[in-house]
Amino acid sequence: MRVIHEMKFVARLASGADEWSCPACGRRVTLRRLPEPELTVLDPGDESAVHVGVIEPDARAAAAAAEKYGLGPIQEIPRPPAPAGPTAPDDADRRWLAEIGIDWDGGAAA
């Protein structure tokens, strides 16, 4: 599971891009919005962390938005379980493997 870092809005640059900074690890990026979106990483910081940012007009609204998107007390993102490993071939597959010269079990081919 990966830790979530909340980015803080720093300023709107003359280019129209927004500068964001992560107080936890020092990551800094600029983000240009539509119609020509662009993300530029100025300082990578902790690249193993998930970085998110919320723009709201005041601290109370920012806290409510963070809670809405799961930033409140949640510090890790759950990941789906890994897919099951490969299964052994069934009897029909073993016969086919034997027909083409592959001895799956290491003994005599069927």
LINZICOR-V659782 format. One record per backbone hydrogen bond with DSSP energy under -1.0 kcal/mol. NH is the residue of the N-H (numbers start at 1). CO is the residue of the C=O. Records with the same first field share a line. If there is no record, write none. Layout:
BEGIN
NH = CO + CO
END
This chain:
BEGIN
4 = 75
5 = 50
7 = 52
8 = 21
10 = 19
11 = 19
13 = 17
16 = 13
18 = 31
19 = 11
20 = 29
21 = 8
22 = 27
26 = 22
28 = 43
29 = 20
30 = 40
31 = 18
32 = 38
36 = 33
38 = 32
40 = 30
42 = 28
43 = 28
47 = 45
49 = 46
50 = 3
52 = 5
62 = 58
63 = 59
64 = 60
65 = 61
66 = 62
67 = 63
68 = 64
69 = 65
70 = 67
71 = 66
77 = 2
94 = 90
95 = 91
96 = 92
97 = 93
98 = 94
99 = 95
100 = 96
101 = 98
102 = 97
104 = 102
END
